[in-house]
């Protein structure tokens, strides 16, 4: 039995239907229904009454509701007590894919440190699968992860979108690609290409973009920051989300620039994820808030650049 299963039952009761509960919890209705069915099988009780018009809490479910609420209230008290013990000094662990944009992360961490000078922040670069695993097991408080628009999101993790942007071609200012208003795939294939390693969203996007064709030469690297450094050193071009390049120190110094792709491709999303069933320590919630605030500033800056 998992805490989120009980929270889902409470949400169905409060909102009056499985559909409204799924919308509120940002879950698909089939995923929510299957989670509830697993709990029903474990308890041996039909908690929901399912009809053609929808599913609502059953009479037996209502009888068990005081016990469900009692467990959830006890969990909330436990979390509150633990939070009070740790809010003054604690390490917050943040897992991040390497396309998670320095202009977002560094200012957010700086603002957090000013508010929590006694709390350490550990930022760990990892691939999406490892970040998900470590969030679930509790060794990461938060995770910054990329998706392509249209990707399915894990239903057991709380997900908040921070940034969304088009993929762009990052090059040196003296690259032939920098003289183009937009870069065609054929242009990209003629240049040495720096690609992300398998397991990263940008690897999947570039593979889809090239359609199986191979560039003239390619390098493989673990993330956007190394990719941008390799571009600055003249080793080739790379494809990254625009939010990973705009505002970057290498862009501000003139070491790199970027151009849009001529071909329409899926947008890249940067999201923040955490355990859905846990409110988390206060300091982790504060870092979450600072990341949201900084993302809002980044979006405002992006709109200003587009208008200009």
C-alpha positions in Angstrom: 0.0 0.0 0.0 1.3 3.4 -1.0 0.4 6.8 0.5 -0.5 8.3 -2.9 -3.1 5.5 -3.4 -4.9 6.8 -0.3 -4.5 10.4 -1.5 -6.1 9.5 -4.8 -9.2 8.0 -3.0 -9.5 11.2 -0.9 -9.3 13.3 -4.1 -12.1 11.2 -5.8 -14.3 11.6 -2.7 -13.6 15.4 -2.4 -14.1 16.1 -6.1 -17.0 13.7 -6.7 -15.7 11.8 -9.7 -12.7 9.9 -11.0 -12.4 12.2 -14.0 -12.3 15.4 -12.0 -9.8 13.8 -9.6 -7.6 12.8 -12.5 -7.6 16.4 -13.9 -6.8 17.8 -10.4 -3.9 15.4 -9.9 -2.6 15.8 -13.5 -2.9 12.1 -14.2 -4.6 10.3 -17.0 -7.9 8.7 -16.0 -6.7 5.2 -16.9 -3.6 5.6 -14.7 -5.6 6.8 -11.7 -8.2 4.0 -12.2 -5.5 1.3 -12.3 -3.8 2.7 -9.2 -7.1 2.6 -7.3 -7.8 -0.9 -8.6 -4.5 -2.1 -7.2 -5.5 -0.8 -3.8 -8.9 -2.4 -4.1 -7.3 -5.7 -4.8 -5.0 -5.4 -1.8 -7.8 -4.5 0.5 -10.4 -6.8 -1.0 -12.9 -4.0 -1.1 -14.5 -2.1 -4.1 -13.7 1.5 -3.1 -15.3 3.0 -6.2 -18.6 2.5 -7.8 -18.1 2.3 -11.5 -20.9 3.1 -13.9 -21.1 4.1 -17.6 -21.5 7.7 -16.5 -18.3 7.6 -14.4 -16.8 6.4 -11.1 -17.6 7.7 -7.7 -16.8 6.6 -4.1 -18.7 3.5 -3.1 -20.6 3.0 0.2 -17.9 0.7 1.4 -15.3 3.3 0.4 -17.2 5.9 2.5 -17.1 3.6 5.5 -13.3 3.3 5.2 -12.8 7.0 4.5 -12.3 8.0 8.2 -9.5 5.5 8.4 -7.9 6.7 5.2 -8.1 10.3 6.4 -6.6 9.2 9.7 -3.6 7.7 8.0 -3.1 10.7 5.8 -3.4 13.1 8.7 -0.8 11.1 10.6 1.5 11.2 7.6 1.1 15.0 7.4 2.0 15.3 11.1 5.0 13.1 10.6 6.2 15.2 7.6 5.6 18.4 9.5 7.7 17.2 12.5 10.5 16.0 10.3 10.4 19.3 8.3 10.8 21.3 11.5 13.8 19.2 12.5 15.6 19.8 9.2 14.5 23.2 7.8 17.3 25.2 9.5 20.2 23.1 8.1 20.0 20.4 5.5 21.4 19.3 2.2 19.0 19.7 -0.8 19.9 17.3 -3.6 18.9 18.3 -7.1 19.4 15.9 -10.1 19.6 17.6 -13.4 20.1 16.7 -17.0 22.8 18.6 -18.6 20.6 20.7 -20.9 19.0 22.3 -17.8 20.3 25.8 -18.6 22.9 27.6 -16.5 20.9 30.9 -16.8 18.0 29.2 -14.9 19.8 27.1 -12.4 22.6 29.3 -11.2 20.5 32.4 -10.3 17.9 30.1 -8.6 20.6 28.4 -6.5 22.1 31.8 -5.6 18.8 33.2 -4.4 18.1 30.0 -2.4 21.5 30.2 -0.7 20.8 33.8 0.3 17.6 32.6 1.9 19.1 29.5 3.5 22.8 30.1 4.2 23.0 27.0 6.4 21.7 24.6 3.8 23.9 22.9 1.3 22.8 22.4 -2.2 24.1 19.3 -4.1 23.6 19.5 -7.9 24.2 16.2 -9.6 24.2 15.7 -13.4 22.5 12.5 -14.5 20.3 11.1 -17.2 16.6 11.1 -17.0 16.2 7.4 -16.0 18.6 7.8 -13.1 17.0 11.1 -11.9 13.6 9.3 -11.8 15.0 6.4 -9.9 16.7 8.5 -7.3 13.6 10.8 -6.8 11.5 7.6 -6.2 14.0 6.2 -3.7 14.4 9.6 -2.0 18.1 10.3 -2.7 17.0 13.3 -4.8 14.6 15.9 -3.5 14.0 17.5 -7.0 14.9 16.7 -10.6 15.3 18.9 -13.7 14.4 16.8 -16.7 13.9 17.4 -20.4 11.0 16.1 -22.5 9.9 16.6 -26.1 6.4 18.0 -26.5 4.0 15.1 -26.7 6.0 12.8 -24.5 4.2 10.9 -21.7 5.1 12.0 -18.2 5.5 9.6 -15.3 2.2 9.5 -13.4 3.8 8.8 -10.0 5.9 12.0 -10.1 4.7 15.6 -9.6 5.8 17.5 -12.7 5.8 21.3 -13.3 6.8 22.8 -16.6 9.5 25.5 -16.2 10.6 26.3 -19.8 9.6 25.4 -23.3 11.6 26.2 -26.4 12.5 25.4 -30.0 15.6 23.4 -30.8 18.3 25.7 -32.3 21.7 25.2 -33.9 24.5 26.5 -31.6 27.7 27.5 -33.6 30.7 29.8 -33.4 30.1 33.3 -34.8 32.6 32.6 -37.6 30.9 29.3 -38.6 29.3 29.3 -42.1 26.1 28.3 -40.4 26.1 31.6 -38.5 25.6 33.5 -41.8 22.4 31.6 -42.5 18.9 33.0 -41.4 17.9 29.4 -40.6 19.8 26.1 -40.8 18.5 23.3 -43.1 19.3 19.7 -42.2 21.4 19.4 -45.4 23.6 22.3 -44.0 23.9 20.6 -40.7 25.1 17.4 -42.3 28.0 19.1 -44.0 29.4 20.3 -40.6 31.0 18.4 -37.8 28.2 17.7 -35.3 28.4 17.5 -31.5 25.6 15.2 -30.3 24.4 14.2 -26.9 25.0 10.6 -25.8 22.2 8.0 -26.1 19.8 8.3 -23.2 19.4 12.1 -23.5 16.3 13.7 -25.0 18.5 15.8 -27.4 20.1 12.6 -28.8 16.6 11.4 -29.6 15.6 14.7 -31.2 18.7 14.9 -33.4 18.3 11.3 -34.5 14.7 12.1 -35.5 15.8 15.3 -37.2 18.5 13.7 -39.3 16.2 10.8 -40.3 19.0 8.2 -40.1 21.5 10.3 -42.2 25.0 10.7 -40.8 26.8 14.1 -40.5 30.3 14.6 -42.0 31.8 13.9 -38.6 30.4 13.7 -35.1 31.4 13.9 -31.5 29.5 12.5 -28.6 29.3 14.2 -25.2 27.4 14.0 -21.9 25.5 17.3 -22.0 24.8 20.8 -23.1 27.5 22.6 -21.1 30.3 20.5 -22.6 28.7 20.7 -26.0 28.7 24.5 -25.9 32.4 24.5 -24.8 33.3 22.3 -27.7 31.4 24.7 -30.1 33.3 27.6 -28.6 36.6 25.8 -29.3 35.6 25.4 -33.0 35.0 21.6 -33.0 31.6 21.8 -34.6 27.9 22.7 -34.2 25.4 21.2 -31.8 21.6 21.2 -31.5 20.2 22.4 -28.1 17.0 23.9 -26.8 17.0 27.7 -27.2 16.6 28.2 -23.5 19.9 26.3 -22.9 21.8 28.9 -25.1 20.0 32.2 -24.6 21.6 34.1 -21.8 24.5 31.7 -21.5 27.9 33.3 -20.5 29.5 31.9 -23.7 26.8 33.7 -25.7 27.2 36.9 -23.8 31.0 36.8 -24.3 30.5 36.3 -28.1 32.1 32.8 -28.1 29.0 31.2 -29.4 25.8 32.1 -31.2 22.8 30.2 -32.5 20.4 30.0 -35.5 16.9 28.5 -35.8 16.3 25.2 -37.6 14.5 25.7 -40.9 12.6 22.4 -40.3 9.8 22.3 -37.8 10.5 19.9 -35.0 9.1 19.2 -31.5 9.6 21.7 -28.8 11.8 20.8 -25.8 10.4 21.1 -22.3 12.3 21.6 -19.1 10.4 20.4 -16.1 10.9 20.1 -12.4 9.9 16.8 -10.8 9.5 15.4 -7.3 7.7 12.7 -5.4 4.0 13.1 -5.9 3.1 11.6 -2.6 5.4 13.8 -0.4 5.2 17.5 0.3 9.0 17.3 0.8 11.2 19.3 3.2 10.6 23.0 3.5 14.0 23.8 2.0 13.3 21.6 -1.0 10.0 23.4 -1.5 11.8 26.7 -1.3 14.3 25.7 -4.0 11.4 24.6 -6.1 9.8 28.0 -5.7 13.1 29.8 -6.6 13.4 27.7 -9.8 9.8 28.6 -10.7 10.5 32.3 -10.1 13.7 32.2 -12.2 11.9 30.3 -15.0 9.2 33.1 -15.0 12.0 35.7 -15.5 13.6 33.6 -18.3 10.2 33.4 -20.1 9.8 37.2 -19.7 13.2 37.7 -21.2 12.5 35.3 -24.1 9.3 37.2 -24.9 11.2 40.5 -24.9 13.9 39.1 -27.3 11.2 37.8 -29.6 9.4 41.2 -29.6 12.7 43.0 -30.2 
